[in-house]
């Protein structure tokens, strides 16, 4: 199954609660099938998620980049293992 890797962001106020735009923090990293591509494998709508430049190069390669593993969506990971 061909996928694209996306990250779900959450907005947080700055640490000092001063004025300004909220900071974007990673909430989770998901897998989205290329077809149809509108929902993650865990069923979350992918419309507002940010696509990562990472593309798995083969079946034995991790589906998400090593620097994003702390935010892996376990439901997407389970769905990929079952596919």
N, C-alpha and C positions, 0 to 999 in steps of 0.2 A: 504494500500500500504506500503510495506516495503521499507525503505530508508536507505541510509548512509549519514552522515553529513560530508561535506568537507568545507575547507576554501580556498579561493582564495587569494593568496599572491601577493603583489607588492614589488619590490625592490626599495629602496631609498638609496641615499648616506648618510653617517654618518653626524651627526649634524655639525661637525667641518670641513667637506669636506676634511679630511685627507685621506691618503692611507688606503686601506683595502677593505674587501668585503662589498658589499652593505647590508643594513639591510633589513630583511623581515618584512613587515607590513601587517596586515590583510586588504584586500580590501573588501571582502564580505564572508558571510557564506551561503552555498547553500545546497539544498537537491538533492540527486541523487537516482533515483529508482535502486533497486538492479538488476533488469533485464531491459534493457540491461546494464546499468551502465556506459555508455560512455559519457553521457550528463546530465547536471543538469536539473531540472524541468523548468528552464527559458531558456534552450536551449544552454547554454554555454558549450563548451567542458570541460570535467572533468579530462582529462589525466594528466595535470600538477598541479592539486589541491591536497592539503594535507588532508588525511582522519583524522577525529577526533575520539577519542576513545568513544565518547558519542553515545549511541543508545537509542532512545525513547522507553520506556517500555510499552506504551499503547496509546490508542487513545486520552485520556484526558491529556496526558503529553506533554509539549512543545516539538516541534520537534528539537530545538537547545538548547544547554546548556545556563543557565542563564548568564554566564559570556561572552557570545558571542552575546547577543541580540542586541547590538549597531550596529552590522555588518550584521544583518539579510537581506537577499535578499527578497525584498517585492514580487517579481514575483514568486519565489519559494514558499513563504508563501501563496500567493493567490492560486497557483496551488494545494497545499496540502489541503487548506480549501475546494476547489471545488471538490476534489477527493472523 
